[in-house]
């Protein structure tokens, strides 16, 4: 009886101590963690694509009336990362028809883009100098801004629905070449 009582008492004390520790861990005043403090961005690993852009899934999108280039995105390449980065393959065509394929990423929270690599002679080459850069909205070839404003972002948050992104990229719905909006075409005030 005494041994049973000691075991029950030990279990009760353990549960009480565990509950107290868990309660303190959730309290920002006790734990020192501020739930309202800005989060530090930590990018996940990025692997280069294995294949060139799929010509059957290239979706053209409008950028600007001043742009001399044409732009298309490989819809099969779009990856909505858990780290807040949307990665994709974009194909840029110059007026003479030559094309350049690039693997890039966009962050909606900071309105930045990154060039991970380019397709050279059918092989993806990683960009060793890749860094996050601010997306430019007032330049003729503002395709990153068009993608962010027209499909990938809901203002400053990443669009998490692939269906919403594909719907927004549809040429009849795409608003990226106009004013900043979310993926449903709602204009920012």
C-alpha positions as CSV (number, residue, x, y, z in Angstrom):
1,X,0.0,0.0,0.0
2,X,2.8,2.3,0.9
3,X,4.7,1.6,-2.4
4,X,1.5,2.2,-4.4
5,X,0.9,5.5,-2.5
6,X,4.5,6.7,-3.2
7,X,4.1,5.9,-7.0
8,X,0.8,7.8,-7.2
9,X,2.4,10.7,-5.3
10,X,5.4,10.7,-7.6
11,X,3.2,10.7,-10.7
12,X,1.1,13.5,-9.3
13,X,4.2,15.6,-8.5
14,X,5.6,15.0,-12.0
15,X,2.4,16.0,-13.7
16,X,2.2,19.2,-11.6
17,X,5.8,20.2,-12.3
18,X,5.4,19.4,-16.0
19,X,2.2,21.5,-16.2
20,X,3.9,24.4,-14.4
21,X,6.8,24.3,-16.8
22,X,4.5,24.2,-19.9
23,X,2.4,27.1,-18.6
24,X,5.5,29.2,-18.1
25,X,6.9,28.3,-21.6
26,X,3.8,29.8,-23.2
27,X,3.9,33.1,-21.2
28,X,6.0,35.7,-23.1
29,X,6.7,37.5,-19.8
30,X,8.1,34.3,-18.3
31,X,9.8,32.8,-21.4
32,X,11.2,36.0,-22.7
33,X,9.7,35.3,-26.2
34,X,7.7,38.2,-27.7
35,X,5.0,36.9,-29.9
36,X,4.8,40.3,-31.6
37,X,8.5,40.6,-32.4
38,X,9.4,40.5,-36.1
39,X,10.3,37.0,-37.3
40,X,13.7,36.5,-38.8
41,X,13.6,35.0,-42.3
42,X,15.2,31.7,-42.7
43,X,15.3,30.4,-46.3
44,X,14.8,26.7,-46.9
45,X,17.0,24.7,-49.2
46,X,16.6,25.4,-52.9
47,X,17.4,22.8,-55.5
48,X,17.9,23.6,-59.2
49,X,15.3,22.2,-61.6
50,X,16.2,19.0,-63.4
51,X,14.6,19.8,-66.7
52,X,14.3,22.8,-69.0
53,X,10.9,24.7,-69.1
54,X,8.0,22.6,-70.4
55,X,6.8,24.3,-73.6
56,X,3.3,22.8,-73.2
57,X,2.9,24.5,-69.7
58,X,4.4,27.9,-70.5
59,X,1.9,30.7,-69.7
60,X,2.6,34.1,-71.1
61,X,1.8,37.1,-68.9
62,X,1.7,40.8,-69.5
63,X,4.3,43.1,-67.9
64,X,4.2,46.6,-69.3
65,X,3.4,48.5,-72.4
66,X,7.0,49.8,-72.4
67,X,8.6,46.4,-72.2
68,X,10.3,45.1,-75.4
69,X,10.6,41.6,-74.0
70,X,7.9,38.9,-73.8
71,X,7.6,36.8,-70.6
72,X,6.2,33.4,-69.8
73,X,6.2,31.2,-66.7
74,X,6.4,27.4,-66.6
75,X,3.3,26.7,-64.5
76,X,4.6,23.2,-63.7
77,X,7.7,24.7,-62.1
78,X,5.8,26.9,-59.5
79,X,6.7,25.8,-55.9
80,X,5.0,27.4,-53.0
81,X,7.7,27.1,-50.3
82,X,6.9,26.7,-46.6
83,X,9.7,29.3,-46.0
84,X,7.6,32.0,-47.7
85,X,9.3,31.9,-51.0
86,X,7.5,31.1,-54.3
87,X,10.0,29.6,-56.8
88,X,9.4,29.4,-60.5
89,X,10.9,29.2,-64.0
90,X,10.5,32.3,-66.1
91,X,11.3,32.4,-69.9
92,X,12.3,35.9,-71.2
93,X,12.1,36.3,-75.0
94,X,13.8,39.3,-76.7
95,X,12.4,40.9,-79.9
96,X,14.5,38.7,-82.2
97,X,13.0,35.6,-80.6
98,X,16.0,34.5,-78.5
99,X,15.1,33.1,-75.1
100,X,16.6,33.0,-71.6
101,X,15.2,30.7,-68.9
102,X,15.8,31.6,-65.3
103,X,15.0,29.9,-62.0
104,X,13.9,32.5,-59.4
105,X,12.1,33.1,-56.2
106,X,9.8,35.8,-54.8
107,X,9.2,36.8,-51.2
108,X,6.0,38.7,-50.6
109,X,6.7,39.8,-47.0
110,X,9.7,41.9,-48.1
111,X,8.8,42.3,-51.8
112,X,12.1,40.8,-53.0
113,X,13.3,38.4,-55.7
114,X,16.3,36.2,-56.1
115,X,17.9,34.6,-59.2
116,X,18.9,31.0,-58.3
117,X,20.2,30.1,-61.7
118,X,19.9,30.1,-65.5
119,X,19.5,27.5,-68.2
120,X,22.7,27.4,-70.3
121,X,23.0,24.9,-73.2
122,X,20.2,22.8,-71.7
123,X,21.8,22.6,-68.3
124,X,20.8,24.6,-65.2
125,X,23.7,26.6,-63.8
126,X,23.5,27.9,-60.2
127,X,24.1,31.6,-59.7
128,X,26.9,31.8,-57.1
129,X,26.3,35.5,-56.4
130,X,22.6,35.0,-55.8
131,X,21.2,37.5,-53.2
132,X,17.8,38.9,-52.4
133,X,17.0,42.1,-54.3
134,X,14.2,44.6,-54.0
135,X,11.5,44.1,-56.7
136,X,11.4,47.2,-59.0
137,X,7.9,48.4,-59.8
138,X,8.7,51.3,-62.0
139,X,10.9,49.8,-64.7
140,X,9.7,48.6,-68.2
141,X,10.8,44.9,-67.7
142,X,9.2,44.6,-64.2
143,X,8.2,41.0,-64.6
144,X,8.9,40.1,-60.9
145,X,6.6,42.9,-59.8
146,X,4.0,41.7,-62.3
147,X,4.2,38.1,-60.9
148,X,4.2,39.3,-57.3
149,X,1.3,41.7,-57.7
150,X,-0.7,39.6,-60.1
151,X,-0.4,36.1,-58.9
152,X,2.1,35.1,-56.1
153,X,1.2,37.6,-53.3
154,X,-1.9,38.8,-51.4
155,X,-0.4,42.2,-50.7
156,X,2.4,41.2,-48.3
157,X,1.6,37.5,-47.7
158,X,2.4,34.6,-49.9
159,X,-0.5,33.0,-51.9
160,X,-0.7,29.4,-50.6
161,X,-3.3,28.1,-53.1
162,X,-1.9,26.8,-56.4
163,X,-5.4,27.0,-57.9
164,X,-5.6,30.7,-57.1
165,X,-2.1,31.3,-58.6
166,X,-3.1,29.4,-61.8
167,X,-6.4,31.3,-62.0
168,X,-4.6,34.6,-61.5
169,X,-2.1,33.8,-64.3
170,X,-4.9,33.2,-66.8
171,X,-4.5,36.0,-69.3
172,X,-8.2,37.1,-68.9
173,X,-7.6,37.5,-65.2
174,X,-4.0,38.6,-64.9
175,X,-3.6,42.0,-63.2
176,X,0.1,42.1,-62.7
177,X,0.8,44.7,-65.4
178,X,-1.5,47.2,-63.7
179,X,-1.7,48.4,-60.1
180,X,-0.6,46.4,-57.1
181,X,-3.3,43.8,-56.2
182,X,-3.8,40.5,-54.6
183,X,-4.3,37.3,-56.6
184,X,-8.0,37.9,-56.8
185,X,-7.5,41.3,-58.4
186,X,-8.3,43.4,-55.4
187,X,-6.4,46.7,-55.7
188,X,-4.4,47.8,-52.7
189,X,-5.4,51.2,-51.2
